[in-house]
Amino acid sequence: MTTHSNFYDETTDVELDLIEGDDSGDSLTGHDEDTAYDSELSPELSTEGLELEERQALRRVVGMSTELTDISEVEYRKLLLERVLLVGVWTEGSAEDAENSLAELKLLAETAGSEVLDGVIQRRKKPDPATFIGSGKVADLRNLVASLGADTVIADGELAPAQLRNLEDKLKVKVVDRTALILDIFAQHAKSKEGKAQVELAQLQYMKQRLRGWGGNLSRQAGGRVGAAGGGIGGRGPGETKIETDRRRINTKISKLRRELKGMKGTRSTMRQERRRHAIPSVAIAGYTNAGKSSLLNKITGAGVLVENALFATLDPTTRRTTTSDGRVYTFTDTVGFVRHLPHDIVEAFRSTLEEVADADLLLHVVDGSHADPFAQIQAVREVLNEIGAADVPEIIVINKADLADPMALAPILHREPRAIVVSARTGEGIDKLKSLVEASLPQPDVALDLLLPYERGDLVSRIHSEGSVDQLEHTADGTRVTARVHPDLAGDLTPYQVATAQ
């Protein structure tokens, strides 16, 4: 989420009385001496006419705390857990949308190795440009941090450098925003050399804008031998500050990583060109993180990709070859998962990987059918697809996890998306129908031929099966009679065996 400069400024900093919410979902409420809104305004879920109490309250979201019941899980994660408090700003949409966003932040925090203690939401027209939630609410948040014993606060949005610094100064604990959290998860899960380089590039681009100097770190560097005054002969003049040196080193590292990724991109492009030269159709699997993309790839192709019930469990793209029912070869590619407000630095760093989606002949857009808000998932994925130039790729909506989903909840998706199919990668429900739909949606060869191939040219018959579409095949005394559609490159090799059409 991008912050803005013209934000609503609170006129007073008045202490807020925090009221503990019970199991019924009572929120934290408080009172500020501020300009009152018209009390007769309709309590809409948008933020156009905010009620005074709602606008000034930190609203506790029920069910945010992490509960580890398995003793083995507790022991495994004991050294990793940070005690975190989640805070979000609700600027638009409904209360349910705001709570779903914070619930997703909770899953991200737990994936990164944290224990979530609680979560609160501040309803505002716009985030505060200085402290994200407003100076008065920062004091209340500091009290909540102290009472819970939290050591980290995670903001549900991207914080500007000034917001990050101000919050840490006032809360006296580490503050992390949504972008840094996602980058941390990517750093934990990247396995390949290319994946690690992409994540490091994104981290450095994010870090470069948020460098800070403390005390002596901002002092000038002295040249030559340092005298008693710390300045050498004549003081040597002003030199680079420590923060400038750090920024220069980061820029150098960024340039090196971009050169390395450019070389890796060349290798990936060569592989794609080889597939195109052999006219092998490609199908890309994209979708929200943890929607079941890797499970679907395993079910269709037997790829053996890691499957885990966690966000961003797999980052490295996997391509597997499979065949249609009539023997035609095509490929499936599993790509990195998407999420709401996916950091722009991640999209840029993974652009070479995401090009697999833009260059595909068909896109399987996987949606978690058991999710509370599947339409938000679809919208978030399509935003990234538009950004990488893949909006025009033919798309099939694959609603996964049918075994966990409520059929009534799936009906609106099927109604809105004409090319949608319900499957379960775990039970196999709908997989055969999906395969048939994929085969029917693959681009068809455009050259129709009627051939009589001698039996010693079985290699050409095999190529027709793998690269073309066979309409009819018959074994005769003179050879194999084949009616098929093939690509122009293969048609040139088959021309000598074409049956003359009777005039």
C-alpha positions, 0 to 999 in steps of 0.5 A: 500500500502506497502512502500519500503526502496529503493526509488527514491530520488529527487536531488533538492528541487526547488519551484513549481509554482502551476497553478490552474486547470480549469474545463477541467481538467488542472493539476498543473504543475511545473519545477524542475532543475533535471535530464531530461528524454529523450524528445522523449520517448512515453508518455505511461500511465505506469511510466517506462519513466516518462516525466519530467513535469509529474514526478515533478507535483502535478496533481490536480484531478477534482471533488474531493470536497464534495458538500452537497446540502441537508440542513438536511445533512449539519446540521446532519454532521456539527459537524463531518466534517473535512476539508481534502485534499487528496494526492496520489502517482501514481506509476503504471497503467494508469492515470484513475486507479490513479484517480479511486483510489483517487475517492474511497479515497474521498468516504471513507473520506466522509463516515468517516465524512469529507468534501473533499476540493481537491485532488492531485496526484504526479507521481513518480516511487516509493513513497519517503521513507521520505515524501511519495511525496518528500520534494519539493512537501511537500512545495507545499502541505503545501501552498495548505493546507494553501490556502484551510484551510484544517485541515487534509491531507489523503494519498492514501496509508499506511504511514510508521511511519517516513513518517507520522511524517515527513509529520505532522512536515512539513505540521503542520496539522494532517496526516492520511493514507488510513489504519487509515481511513478505521479503523476509518470507521470500528470503527464507523460501528461495532455493535456487540461485536465481531465486536467491538473487531475485530476492536479494535484489528486491531486499536491497532496493527496499533497504536503499530508501530506508537507510539510517545513520546513528550518531557518529555514523553520520560523521564525515570520513577523515582522509590520511592519518587521523590527528587528535581532532580526528581530521588529518592535516587541514581536515582533508575537507568534507568526505563521504558520510557512513550512510552515503558509503552504505548507499554506494555499496548497495548500488554496487551490489544491485548492479552486480545482481542485475548483471547476474540475473540478465545472464540467467534470463538469457538461459530461460529465454533460450529454453522458451525459444527452443519450445517455440521452435518445436511448436510446443504449447505452454500452459502457465499456472498462476494464482494466489499463494497457497491456492494449491498451484503446486498440488495441481501441477503434481496431480496433472503431471506427477512433478513431485514439487514441494507441497506445504500448507504455507504462504509462498512455500515454493518460489522457483518456477517448475516446468514439466512436460505432459501430453494430451489424450492423442499424444500431443506434447505441451508444458505446464509451468508453476509460477510464484504465488501472488498476494494482495499488495505484492511489493513492487520490488518483488514484481520487478525482481521476479519479472524474468520468472513471471515472463513465463506467464506472459509468454504462455499460450494458456493461463490456469488461474488457480483460486482457493475455493475455501477462502473467505474472499475469493474475489479479492484473490482474483482481483489481486492476481489480475492486477499483477498480471496486468503489470507484467503484460499477461492480461491478454493470455487466455484464462481458465479460472480453476477453483481449487479445494472443492473438498473444503469449499461451501458449494453455495459460496462457489456459485457466485464465482461460477456465475461471474466467470464463464470459463471456470471449473471446480476441482480438488487437487487433493481428491482428484475431483474435476481433474479429468474435466480440467485436462479435457478443457485444457486440451480443447483450449490449446492453440491448434496447428493451422496446416491441414494435410492428407498424407500417405507415409511409408512404414519406414517413416514411423519417425514422421508419424511420431512427430505428427502425434507429438507436434500436431493434431491427428484427425484420422489414422489408417494403416493400409497396404501402401503405408500409413494414411494420416489426416492431420493438422500440423505447424508450418515447420513440420508441414515442410517435411511432410509435403513429399508424402501428401496425397494428391487431391482428385480434381 
